[in-house]
Amino acid sequence: MLYIELVTPEKKIFSGEVQSVWFPGSLSPFQVLPNHAPIVSSLDAGILKFLDGQNKIVKYAITGGFVDLHNNKASIMLEKAVSSDELKLDEAKLLLEKAKAAISGAKQSEDKIKAQKELDFAKACLSILQEDN
């Protein structure tokens, strides 16, 4: 088993043992199983999910962050994370529209990057909602 901690700037949102974790890595998505080699990786906006000890897949939409894994312990620092239980379709659709508008109106590259991250986050939220229905 792996022990993971999911932390945002506001709070610790999960800690416990899991069987595996899937990450939206900055270079490509990847999965971590017990006894994985040590790794530090940046994470992009997308879906972070894990298989808990009861064989339940738990999903979070995230805006990005980092993972530090060694000795079967993963510290996962996230900018923002919303669990599948907290997601609402109307809010996700509104996020998507706001992000699209922000991309259209962005003049500076920094604004475009931020808006793209929000767009990817909104798409992850909608994807989770669609998968769970």
C-alpha positions in Angstrom: 0.0 0.0 0.0 0.9 3.6 -0.5 0.4 6.4 2.1 -0.7 9.7 0.5 -1.4 13.1 1.8 -3.3 15.6 -0.4 -2.8 19.2 0.8 -3.9 22.6 -0.6 -2.9 26.0 0.8 -6.1 26.0 2.9 -6.1 22.5 4.4 -5.2 18.8 4.3 -8.0 17.2 2.2 -7.0 13.6 2.4 -4.5 11.3 4.1 -4.5 7.6 4.1 -3.4 4.3 2.5 -4.3 3.6 -1.1 -3.5 0.9 -3.6 -2.5 3.2 -6.5 -2.6 6.8 -7.7 -3.0 8.3 -11.2 -1.5 11.8 -11.7 -1.9 14.4 -14.5 1.8 14.9 -14.8 3.2 18.0 -16.6 4.9 15.9 -19.2 2.3 13.1 -19.3 -0.1 11.3 -17.1 1.4 8.6 -14.9 0.4 6.0 -12.3 2.2 5.1 -9.1 2.0 1.7 -7.4 3.6 0.5 -4.1 7.4 0.3 -4.2 7.6 2.8 -7.0 11.0 4.5 -7.4 11.4 7.9 -5.7 10.0 10.7 -7.9 9.3 14.4 -7.7 7.0 15.7 -10.4 5.0 18.8 -11.3 1.3 18.3 -12.0 -1.0 20.0 -14.5 -4.6 20.8 -14.2 -6.6 17.6 -14.7 -7.9 14.6 -12.8 -6.0 13.1 -9.9 -7.5 9.8 -8.8 -6.6 6.9 -6.5 -7.8 3.4 -5.6 -8.5 3.3 -1.9 -8.2 0.3 0.4 -11.9 -0.6 -0.2 -11.4 -0.8 -4.0 -13.2 2.5 -4.5 -11.8 5.0 -7.1 -11.7 8.5 -5.6 -11.4 11.5 -8.0 -10.3 15.1 -7.6 -10.2 17.9 -10.2 -7.0 19.8 -9.6 -5.5 23.0 -11.0 -1.9 21.7 -10.6 0.8 21.2 -8.0 3.6 18.8 -7.1 4.1 15.3 -5.9 7.0 14.0 -3.9 7.1 10.2 -3.5 9.6 8.1 -1.6 9.4 5.0 0.6 5.7 4.4 -0.4 4.7 7.8 0.9 3.5 10.6 -1.4 3.1 14.2 -0.4 0.9 15.8 -2.9 0.7 19.6 -2.8 -2.1 21.1 -4.9 -3.0 24.6 -5.8 -6.8 23.8 -5.8 -8.6 20.5 -5.6 -12.3 19.6 -5.6 -13.5 16.1 -4.9 -16.0 14.4 -7.2 -18.5 14.5 -4.3 -18.3 18.3 -4.2 -18.7 18.9 -7.9 -21.9 20.4 -9.3 -22.8 20.4 -13.0 -24.1 24.0 -13.1 -21.0 25.3 -11.4 -18.6 23.3 -13.7 -20.4 24.7 -16.8 -20.1 28.2 -15.4 -16.4 27.7 -14.8 -16.0 26.5 -18.3 -17.7 29.5 -19.8 -15.7 31.9 -17.6 -12.5 30.3 -18.6 -13.3 30.5 -22.3 -14.2 34.1 -21.9 -10.9 34.8 -20.0 -8.9 33.1 -22.8 -10.6 35.2 -25.4 -10.0 38.4 -23.5 -6.4 37.6 -22.4 -3.9 40.0 -23.8 -0.8 39.0 -21.8 0.8 35.6 -22.0 0.5 35.2 -18.2 -3.2 35.8 -18.4 -3.6 33.3 -21.2 -1.7 30.6 -19.2 -3.8 31.3 -16.1 -7.0 31.1 -18.2 -5.9 27.9 -19.9 -5.3 26.3 -16.5 -8.8 27.3 -15.4 -10.2 25.9 -18.7 -8.4 22.6 -18.1 -9.7 22.5 -14.5 -13.3 23.1 -15.7 -12.9 20.4 -18.3 -11.6 18.0 -15.6 -14.6 18.8 -13.4 -17.0 18.1 -16.3 -15.2 14.9 -17.2 -15.5 13.6 -13.7 -19.2 14.4 -13.6 -19.7 12.7 -16.9 -17.8 9.6 -15.8 -19.7 9.3 -12.6 -23.1 9.4 -14.3 
